[in-house]
Amino acid sequence: MLRHAKFSVVTTLCLALTVTAAGAAPATCDKPVYLTFDTGHMGVAPLIADVLARHNVKVTFFLANERTKTDGTSLDDVWAPWWKARAAEGHAFGSHTYDHVYWQGDLPGGKFRVKPSAGPDTGKRAEWTAEQYCAEIKRSATRFHQMTGHNMLPLYRAPGGKTSPALLKAAKACGFEHVGWAPAGFLGDELPSDKYPNAKLLDQALRTIKPGDILLAHLGIWSRQDPWAPAVLEPLIVGLQQKGYCFATLNTHPAYRDWIATHH
């Protein structure tokens, strides 16, 4: 009887170790940060994916259909396999509006002044209803499902982070909560590299990022001469991990968990 009991205990321990090794029961981390990437010209996207895979880091991507260095757009058929691969790796995804539409102001009657920076109406101001704005957010979610067979989280990020209370209310009414970023989480890849070189941005991030911060970078910025990724990305990940930080996706963020649970 005792021999069988010992065998049972050993077997249970072995199974537990196997499950842990397979990644099904990862250790919890009390110093999470939430790395997010908005789309861009996609020129550094493959390099970013390599770095994330090498360090087993999961992030949240916010998708818009922006112009790319492959003479197409970030959600076209050329990039569909890339997005499908990221979904298979376990990353999370939200909308960045489809045509990267900037909010510019509230208008009477519950309308908004907007200006796309991508798509056929690039640079043209328009007046949209709340329903039109919601439809724009959902376009990215629909395209993402077409490309990957997966669903986005019910989260979105307004281009430039530009919003108003009325805009956020409209987005929530159609099922999307807005995600900004922490002050220290602005990683600076949009800034001119002559004034903000990579070494300066890395040092600033490692000094100022705090547990719980949402971090923001892009999959390629046209205006930056010295690309931020992967030059800063890899040492940033390593440096934060050495300080005891871990990387988590936004579905685990305390500000969004309940929303996602009831709207996903």
FIRO-498721 format. One record per residue (C-alpha): residue in one letter; x, y, z. Coordinates in steps of 0.2 Angstrom, whole numbers, padded with zeros to 4 digits, always signed. Example, Ala and Ser with C-alpha at 12.3 -4.5 7.8 and 13.67 -1.06 7.14 Angstrom:
! FIRO-498721
a+0062-0022+0039s+0068-0005+0036
This chain:
! FIRO-498721
m+0000+0000+0000l+0014+0012+0005r+0024+0007-0011h+0009+0012-0022a+0006+0028-0012k+0025+0033-0015f+0022+0029-0034s+0007+0040-0035v+0016+0054-0027v+0031+0053-0038t+0020+0051-0053t+0010+0067-0048l+0026+0077-0046c+0033+0072-0063l+0017+0077-0071a+0017+0093-0062l+0035+0097-0068t+0030+0092-0086v+0016+0104-0086t+0026+0118-0079a+0040+0114-0092a+0027+0115-0106g+0023+0133-0100a+0005+0129-0095a+0008+0135-0077p+0020+0150-0078a+0026+0159-0062t+0017+0175-0058c+0026+0191-0058d+0023+0206-0047k+0032+0218-0058p+0023+0217-0075v+0024+0230-0089y+0013+0230-0104l+0023+0232-0121t+0012+0238-0135f+0016+0241-0154d+0005+0251-0165t+0007+0248-0184g+0018+0259-0195h+0028+0255-0211m+0032+0238-0205g+0050+0239-0211v+0056+0233-0194a+0042+0221-0190p+0051+0205-0194l+0066+0210-0183i+0054+0215-0169a+0046+0198-0170d+0063+0189-0169v+0067+0199-0153l+0051+0195-0145a+0052+0176-0149r+0070+0175-0143h+0065+0182-0126n+0048+0174-0125v+0040+0191-0123k+0021+0193-0127v+0015+0210-0132t-0001+0218-0138f-0002+0225-0156f-0014+0239-0161l-0018+0237-0180a-0022+0250-0193n-0020+0248-0212e-0005+0260-0214r+0006+0262-0229t+0021+0251-0229k+0039+0249-0236t+0033+0234-0246d+0022+0246-0257g+0006+0240-0249t-0002+0242-0232s+0000+0234-0215l-0016+0223-0216d-0014+0218-0235d-0012+0200-0241v+0007+0202-0240w+0007+0205-0221a-0008+0193-0217p+0004+0178-0214w+0015+0189-0202w-0001+0193-0192k-0007+0175-0192a+0010+0169-0185r+0010+0182-0171a-0008+0177-0166a-0002+0159-0166e+0013+0164-0154g+0000+0170-0142h+0001+0189-0143a-0014+0200-0141f-0022+0212-0153g-0033+0228-0153s-0039+0241-0166h-0030+0257-0170t-0044+0261-0182y-0043+0255-0200d-0037+0271-0209h-0027+0278-0194v-0041+0291-0191y-0036+0305-0180w-0050+0313-0169q-0049+0332-0171g-0064+0339-0162d-0081+0336-0156l-0096+0344-0166p-0114+0348-0162g-0126+0334-0163g-0114+0320-0157k-0103+0321-0172f-0084+0322-0173r-0071+0330-0184v-0059+0317-0190k-0044+0316-0202p-0037+0299-0209s-0019+0298-0212a-0020+0282-0222g-0032+0275-0235p-0041+0283-0249d-0046+0299-0239t-0029+0302-0232g-0027+0320-0226k-0046+0324-0229r-0056+0331-0215a-0073+0324-0212e-0088+0325-0200w-0093+0308-0193t-0107+0301-0182a-0103+0290-0168e-0109+0275-0178q-0097+0279-0192y-0082+0280-0179c-0087+0264-0172a-0088+0256-0189e-0070+0262-0192i-0064+0254-0176k-0073+0237-0181r-0065+0237-0198s-0048+0232-0191a-0056+0219-0180t-0065+0212-0195r-0049+0212-0206f-0039+0204-0192h-0051+0190-0191q-0050+0187-0209m-0031+0186-0209t-0029+0175-0193g-0046+0167-0188h-0043+0175-0171n-0053+0189-0163m-0046+0205-0157l-0048+0211-0139p-0062+0223-0136l-0049+0237-0135y-0043+0251-0146r-0030+0265-0147a-0035+0281-0155p-0021+0287-0167g-0010+0300-0158g-0019+0295-0142k-0031+0310-0146t-0048+0308-0139s-0062+0317-0130p-0075+0311-0117a-0088+0310-0130l-0077+0300-0142l-0073+0287-0128k-0091+0286-0124a-0095+0282-0142a-0082+0269-0143k-0087+0260-0127a-0106+0260-0133c-0100+0249-0147g-0089+0238-0136f-0072+0245-0137e-0062+0252-0122h-0048+0264-0126v-0030+0261-0121g-0017+0275-0119w+0001+0273-0112a+0011+0278-0097p+0021+0294-0097a+0037+0284-0095g+0030+0271-0107f+0032+0283-0122l+0047+0275-0129g+0052+0289-0141d+0053+0280-0157e+0043+0294-0166l+0055+0307-0161p+0070+0313-0172s+0085+0303-0169d+0097+0317-0170k+0090+0325-0154y+0084+0308-0146p+0097+0295-0151n+0094+0277-0147a+0106+0277-0132k+0097+0291-0124l+0080+0283-0126l+0086+0267-0119d+0093+0275-0104q+0078+0285-0101a+0066+0270-0102l+0077+0260-0090r+0077+0274-0077t+0059+0279-0078i+0048+0264-0082k+0038+0258-0067p+0028+0242-0063g+0011+0242-0071d+0016+0254-0085i+0009+0252-0103l+0024+0255-0115l+0021+0262-0133a+0032+0259-0149h+0028+0256-0167l+0032+0243-0181g+0042+0257-0191i+0042+0276-0191w+0045+0285-0208s+0052+0300-0201r+0065+0292-0189q+0082+0291-0198d+0090+0279-0185p+0077+0265-0182w+0072+0262-0164a+0070+0244-0166p+0078+0232-0164a+0093+0243-0157v+0083+0248-0142l+0070+0235-0140e+0082+0220-0136p+0092+0229-0123l+0076+0237-0116i+0069+0219-0114v+0085+0212-0106g+0087+0227-0095l+0069+0227-0088q+0070+0208-0085q+0086+0210-0076k+0077+0222-0064g+0064+0209-0061y+0050+0215-0073c+0040+0203-0084f+0030+0207-0099a+0011+0204-0100t-0003+0207-0113l-0017+0219-0110n-0030+0205-0107t-0022+0203-0089h-0021+0222-0085p-0031+0226-0070a-0039+0241-0079y-0045+0231-0093r-0048+0213-0086d-0066+0215-0081w-0071+0225-0097i-0063+0211-0108a-0072+0197-0098t-0089+0205-0101h-0086+0211-0119h-0075+0198-0127
